[in-house]
Amino acid sequence: MTGFGRARGPAGPQRTAEIVVRSVNSRHLDLTVKTRESDLALEPALRRVFGRHVHRGKVEVALRLKRTAGAQDVAVDEALLEGLLSRLQGLSGRYPIDPALSVRDLLAVPQLLTFENGGEEFSAEETAALEALAEEAARSLVAMRETEGAGIAAEIAPRIAALREKAAGLEARREEIGRNLAATLRERVRILLPEVTLDPGRLEQEAALAADRSDVAEELQRLRGHLDQFDALLAAAPEAVGKTLDFLSQEILRELNTLASKSRDLLSTREILEMKAQTEKIREQVQNVE
């Protein structure tokens, strides 16, 4: 599911922090925390907070810390600078190169200057303040994802209702289909073996067995149970239910495949194929739902 969250505020007496979080669709949780190397000690705290709130999706968390008191530490790689100047001096004797460097030139040299916003250690107070900001950003992200989830649920509900209606139609025609199958079997036997005298009792027994093998009462009962549970989860959704809905959609497809394999009625086969198409659409939607 997609979403965005942001929180700004103090992170201790000498720092301010900004936490930005974005999420996009993914079947599994892929949580990435981006911090500067000097702030890596804070990454576990951020992971704990967002791991409590998000269970699915590709989530990217970015932390920006700024020092509000004291001077910034600037580290200069003097060995690199001396080597660069020496090299330029040597090249200037052979090529039209000015060995003098401006401040702008120095700032453009990778890894020559390193700016530090504070030390690598963070107090318990600073970590707690950062966790509070992370909670705020996480709640903002979850609120946006919940809005999207409500829209997805509104799209899925009519599809579930359509599946329930078609399942009821299959149930209503179940006995009729069995009788038609038995009658068709008797007629085919008479056409194929017109000169053979058959035991009427045995013929009826075979017709009854064929009808029983094609009966779908158990499959329809399980299908109704899956649809009921799906509706209940959509209505309540007290916590993350995306993986459960994904599993249920797979089970619904399993029952529909069994129904299709047992079907000996053209109208029923068409209905089941339409139900499978609806279920595939549902499954596509729930694979990214939190």
N, C-alpha and C positions, 0 to 999 in steps of 0.2 A: 504494500500500500504506500501511497505517496503522502508526504507531509513535510512540514517545516516548523522549526521552533528556534527561538532566540531568547537569551537572557543576558542582561548586563548588570554589573554591580560591583561593590567592593569585595575583594578577596583577601581580607586581612587589613592591617593598618597601613601597609605601604604599597598595596597593589590593587588594581581594578582588573576585572576579567570580563570577557565576552565569550559566550558559548553559543555556537550556531550548529544546528543539527538538521540534516535533510535525510529523507528516506524515499526510496523508490521500490517498485515491486520486486519481490524475490520469494521463492518457495521456502527458503531457509533464512536464518538470521546470519547476516554478514555485517558485523559491526566493526567499523574502522574509526580509530581515534587519531586525529592529527594534532600534534603538539611540536613545539620546538624542542631541540635536543636537551636544552637546559630544563625543560618542564616535563621530561619523561616520567618523573616520579609521580606525577598526578594522573597518569593514564589509568592505572588500576582503579582509582576512585571513580573516574568517569565511566569506566566499563561497568562497574558495579551498579551505578545509578541507572544507566540506560538499559542494562541487562534486566533490571527489575520491571521496566515499563514496556519493553519491546521484545517480541518473540519471533517475529518474521519480518523480512524485508532487508534490503541493502541500505544500511544506515551509516551515514558519515557524520562524525562529530569533529568540530574544529574548535580549538581553544586558543584564545589570544589573551595573553597577560601583558599588562602595562604597569610599569613602576610609577608610583605617584610621589614617592619621597626618595631623596638621595640621588646621586649621579649614576648614570649608566656606566658600566664597565666596558671599556673598549680594548680588545686585545689585538696587537699588531704582530704578525708573523715577520719578525725582523730578518730571519734567515732568508725567507722568500723574497723580501724587499731588496736585500743586499744582492742576492743572486740575480734578480731582475735588472737592477741598476748596472751591475757589472756586465751583464750580457748586452744591455743596450749600449753601454760605453764602447764595448768591443765592436759591435755592429756599426756604430756611427762612423768608425774609421774607414769602413768599406762601402757603406751605403749612405744615402742622404737621409739619415735618421737623427732627430733631435733627442738626445739622451735625457733631457730635462722632462720631468713628469709633473703635471698639475695635480691638485687635490682630486679633481674629477677623474683624472686618469687612474689614480690610486684606488678610488672607490669602485672602479670598473674591473679591477683585478680580482678574480675569484679567490676566496679564502684568505685574502691578505688581511682584511679587517673582520673582526668578530665582535658583534654587539651583544652584550648580556643584560637581560632585564632581571637582575637579582641572582642569587645563588641557586644551587641545585637542591637545597634542602628547604622544605616547607613545614611550618609548624602545624600542630593539630588544629589550631584556630583557623589558619589559612585553608587547610584541606576541608574543614567543615563548612566554611563559607563557600568554597568552590562547589562542594556537593549540593548545597542549598540552591545555588544558581543552576546546577545541572538538573536538579529536580524541577525547577521552574521551566527550563527549556524542554525537558521531557514531557511535562504535562501539556505544554503548548503543542508539541508534536503529536501527542496522543489525541488531543482534542480535534486536531485537523484530520487525523486518520479515522477517528470515530465518525466524523461527518461523512467522510467518503464511504465508510463501512455501512452507514445507514442508507446511503444511496444504493449501494450494491445489494443490500438486503431487500430494498424496495423493488429492485429488478428481478431478484431471484424468486420472491414470494409468488408472483403470478405463474412462473414456470413450475413451481412445486404444485400449485393448485391445478395446473393443466395436467401434470402427471397423475395426480390423484383422481381427476375426472376420467382420464383414459383408463386407469386401473379399475375404476368402478364399472366402466363399460365392459371391460374384459371379464370381470366377475359376473356381470349380469348375463353375458352370453356363454358362460362356461358350460352349463348343462346342454344348451342348444348345440354348441360345437361338438360335444361328446356324442349326442344323438346323431348328428349329421355324419360324423366320422364312422360310427357303427353302421349306419345305413349305406354309406359309400362303400365300406368293406364288403357288406353282403352283396351289393349290386355288382361289384367287380368280380367276386367269386362266381356269381351266376353267369357273368359274361364270359369269363375265362374258361369255366368248366361247365358248359351248358348240358353236357351229356352225362355228367357224373352226379350220382345221387349222394348228397351229403347229409350227415346227421344234423338236423336242425339245432339240437342242443349244443353240439360241438361248435357249430357256426356262431351261435349266439355267445358262447363262451369266449371264442376268439375275438369277436367283435367287442365284447365287454373288456377284455384284456387290452386291446388296442386303445380303446377309449380311456382306460385307466392310465396307461403309459403316457398318454398325451395330456392328462389332467394337470392343471397348473394351480390348484388350490393353495398348495404350500408356498409356491413362489409368490403368488399374489399376497398372501398373508405376510410374508417377510417384507415384501415391497411396501405394503401399507405401514409396517412397523418402522422401516427406514424413513419413510416420508413424515411420519408423526414425529420421530426424533429430530429430523431436519427442521421442521416447523418450530419445535420446542426450543431448539438452540438459537434459531433466528429471533424468536420472541424474547428470550431471556438474555442470552449472551452475557453472563456475569463476568467472564474472563475470555482469554484468547481461545477461540473455537475454530480457527481456520483449518488446522490440521484434522480436527474431528470431522468437519464438514467435507473436507477433501476425501477422507476415508469413507464417509457415508455415500458420497457420490460414486465412488468406485464400487461399493456394495450394491447400489441401485443399478449400475451398469451390469454387474454380475447377474443380478436377478433378471434383468431384461434380456441378456444374452441367453439365459436358460429358457425364458419364455419364447424367444425367437426359435430356438432349436426344437422346442416341443410343438410349435404352432403348425397346424395342418389346415389353417383357415386363412384365406387371402386377406380378408378384411382385418383380422387380428394381426397378421404379419405387418400390414401397413401401419396400423396403430402403434405397434411395438417399435418399428423403425422411427416413427415420429417421436416417440418417447425417448429413444436413444439419442436422437439429435438434440432434444431439449436438455437431456442430462449432460451431454458433452459441453453444451454452452454453460450450464451451471458449474461444471467442474472447472472450466477455464476461469470462471470468475472467482471461485473459492480458493484456487491454488495460491493466490496472493493475499487472501484475507487474513488479518491478524487473528 
